[in-house]
Amino acid sequence: MNKANNQKSIIKKEEYLALDGSARASYRPVDPKYEHLPIFCKIFFALGGVALILYIIMSLSADSADWFNQNISTYIRFALAAVTSILPFSLAEAIILTSPLLLFLILRYAVRTRCDTWRTVGVFILVLSSVVALFFSMFVFTFAAGYRGRTIDEKMELDKDNITAEELYAISEEVASRASELAPGILYGDDGFSYMPYTVEEMNTKLIEAYGKVSESYSFIPNAYTRIKPVLLSEGLSQMHITGVYTFFTGESNLNVIFPDYTLPFTAAHELAHQRGIAREDEANFVAFLVCTASDDPYIQYCGYVNMYEYLASSLRSADKELYRNVYGDLHPGIKGEFAAYSDFYDKYRDSVASDVSSTINNAYLQSQGTAGTVSYGMVTRLAVGYFRKASPMP
């Protein structure tokens, strides 16, 4: 007997639904192959299982996490960055923007084409779950080890405990002095902001050169030529109080270019630090400071000192308001104008609903990775103090 005669004929779902009960027995609205899980889904689940085992090992052993981060994840991150750098736009942004449409089309396809029984519905859910497993695998293989390895103060042998207000004052004053020394050579506009005298692409090159210097001093910070990707819809990120974001699944460092120029080199260096396996937020901020101040470019140096001063000053203000006022009073007028202009700029984003939602999600994610949540952004002060305790004079 012909094999085709043993199989039920396949017709369109609309035609199938129009048939009466007895006629339906000879037809199927979808291909029987959809009753079985595709091979690529099985591969994704297998990768997810391996990733889970690796994640557990890295969570139990900081040394294993550091080894994996340096010897495996680094190459995967840089490979992804090399591939996506070919595109003149952020692939991650394109994926996120089109995801609602893609989800709608996928569900529409599932309902109309391949889900006619509980079995095929279950298989389709497993297909979607395998994609989740793939994303988890990519996270583990590219970025998770950075959260589980030894902290940067351990690697650099920094003492960041028992900080006094007087010590914080001395370091804040030193950083403010360095920024003020650079300020006379900076171009300030009528709006109070300083202006970066080159393009984002040129800034990127200068930062990579500075990363080369820092990498020579600290082997745990690898380096390669990678690109920072300006985000087209930066206004949306601004509403969420996001100045930049690293996307592990594309290997891209993305930059919100709406924010004032003096924030851009520091933020770009921060996102490039994530691309180099520095996962914790306070550590990425600290590395951004090291990189900016190691640059040969005066404006990038200026941005490094000014941004670090903001972190230090915030901590000093909480510790001793009088000492804070003393440091602030000695700042160059151009820097004070920069801060005043930023406050005015930030007013329209300060109380957005989107920022509350974004902050909640980001905080939950950071805490799930064993960090102190968004509070860790301010912990960069302790790293800076530990650094200045060990290294004097400043770089």
Residue pairs with C-beta under 8 A, 6 or more apart in sequence:
7 32
8 25
8 26
8 27
8 28
8 32
9 26
9 27
9 28
10 27
10 28
10 29
10 30
10 31
11 27
11 28
11 29
12 29
13 29
13 30
13 112
13 113
13 116
15 27
15 29
16 24
16 27
16 28
16 29
16 116
17 29
19 27
28 116
29 116
30 113
30 114
30 115
30 116
30 120
31 114
34 114
34 115
34 120
34 123
34 124
35 117
35 119
35 120
35 123
36 123
37 123
37 126
37 127
37 130
38 127
40 130
41 126
41 127
41 130
42 130
44 130
44 131
44 133
44 134
44 137
45 129
45 130
45 133
47 133
47 134
47 137
48 130
48 133
48 134
48 136
48 137
50 137
51 133
51 136
51 137
51 139
51 140
51 141
52 136
52 140
54 68
54 140
54 141
55 140
55 144
57 64
58 64
58 65
58 68
58 140
58 144
58 145
58 148
58 149
59 65
59 148
62 148
62 149
62 150
63 149
63 150
65 145
65 146
65 147
65 148
65 149
66 145
66 149
66 150
66 220
68 145
69 145
69 146
69 149
69 277
70 220
70 222
70 277
72 141
72 145
73 141
73 142
73 143
73 145
73 146
73 277
74 222
74 276
74 277
76 141
76 142
76 251
77 142
77 143
77 248
77 251
77 275
77 276
77 277
78 222
78 224
78 226
78 251
78 275
79 251
80 142
80 250
80 251
80 252
81 224
81 226
81 227
81 251
81 252
81 253
81 275
82 226
82 251
83 251
84 91
84 229
84 250
84 251
84 252
85 226
85 227
89 229
89 232
90 229
90 230
90 231
90 232
90 247
90 250
90 252
90 254
91 250
91 252
92 229
92 245
92 247
92 249
92 250
92 252
92 254
93 229
93 231
93 232
93 233
93 254
95 250
97 233
106 128
110 124
114 120
114 124
115 121
115 124
135 249
138 248
138 249
139 248
139 249
142 248
142 249
142 251
143 248
143 274
143 277
143 279
144 279
144 369
145 277
145 279
146 274
146 277
146 278
146 279
146 280
147 279
147 280
147 369
147 370
147 371
148 370
151 280
151 283
152 158
152 220
152 278
152 280
152 283
152 286
152 287
152 383
153 159
153 160
153 382
153 383
153 386
155 218
155 220
156 218
156 386
156 387
156 390
157 390
158 383
158 386
158 387
158 389
158 390
159 386
159 389
159 390
160 382
160 383
160 385
160 386
161 382
163 381
163 382
163 385
165 316
165 319
165 320
165 323
166 323
167 385
168 312
168 315
168 316
168 319
168 323
168 381
168 385
169 316
169 320
169 323
169 326
169 327
171 312
171 384
171 385
171 388
172 309
172 312
172 313
172 316
172 324
172 327
173 326
173 327
173 330
174 388
174 394
175 305
175 308
175 309
175 312
175 384
175 394
176 305
176 309
176 313
176 327
176 328
176 330
176 331
176 335
177 330
178 293
178 301
178 305
178 394
179 302
179 305
179 306
179 309
179 331
179 332
179 335
180 330
180 331
180 332
180 335
182 298
182 301
182 302
182 305
183 302
183 332
183 334
183 335
184 332
184 334
185 298
186 194
186 298
186 299
186 302
186 334
187 194
187 195
187 197
188 194
188 195
188 334
188 337
188 338
189 195
191 341
192 337
192 338
192 340
192 341
192 344
193 260
193 261
193 262
193 338
193 341
193 342
194 260
194 261
194 262
194 299
194 302
194 334
194 338
195 261
196 203
196 261
196 262
196 264
196 265
196 299
197 299
198 206
200 228
200 230
200 255
200 257
200 264
200 268
201 227
203 228
203 264
203 265
203 268
203 300
204 227
204 228
204 268
206 265
206 295
206 296
206 297
206 300
207 228
207 265
207 268
207 269
207 272
207 291
207 292
207 295
207 300
208 223
208 225
208 226
208 272
209 295
209 296
210 269
210 291
210 292
210 294
210 295
210 296
210 300
211 221
211 223
211 269
211 272
211 276
211 291
212 223
213 294
214 221
214 223
214 287
214 290
214 291
214 294
215 221
215 222
215 223
218 290
220 277
221 273
221 276
221 278
221 287
222 276
222 277
223 276
226 253
226 272
226 275
227 253
228 253
228 254
228 255
228 268
228 271
228 272
229 252
229 253
229 254
229 255
230 254
230 255
230 257
231 237
231 254
231 255
231 256
231 257
234 256
234 257
234 258
234 259
235 258
236 354
237 243
237 245
237 256
237 258
238 256
238 258
238 259
238 349
239 349
239 352
239 354
239 355
240 352
240 354
240 355
240 357
240 358
241 349
241 352
241 355
241 358
241 359
242 256
242 358
243 255
243 256
243 259
243 263
243 267
244 253
244 254
244 255
244 256
244 267
244 268
244 270
244 271
245 254
245 271
246 252
246 253
246 254
246 271
246 274
246 275
247 254
251 275
253 268
253 271
253 272
253 274
253 275
254 271
255 264
255 267
255 268
255 271
256 267
257 264
259 267
259 345
260 338
260 341
260 342
260 345
262 302
262 303
262 306
262 307
262 338
263 303
263 307
263 342
264 303
265 292
265 295
265 299
265 300
265 303
265 304
266 288
266 289
266 292
266 303
266 304
266 307
267 288
269 287
269 288
269 291
269 292
269 304
270 284
270 285
270 287
270 288
271 284
272 291
273 283
273 284
273 287
273 288
273 291
274 284
276 287
278 284
278 287
279 369
280 371
280 376
281 366
281 371
281 374
281 376
281 377
282 371
282 376
282 377
282 378
282 379
282 380
282 382
282 383
283 380
283 383
285 311
285 377
285 380
286 380
286 383
286 384
286 387
288 304
288 307
289 304
289 307
289 308
289 380
289 384
290 395
291 304
292 300
292 301
292 303
292 304
292 305
292 307
293 301
293 304
293 305
293 394
293 395
294 395
295 301
295 304
306 335
306 338
308 380
308 384
309 335
310 339
311 378
311 380
311 381
311 384
312 381
312 384
313 324
313 327
313 328
314 378
314 381
315 378
315 381
316 323
316 324
316 327
317 324
328 336
349 355
359 374
362 374
363 373
363 374
364 373
366 372
366 373
366 374
366 376
367 373
372 379
388 394
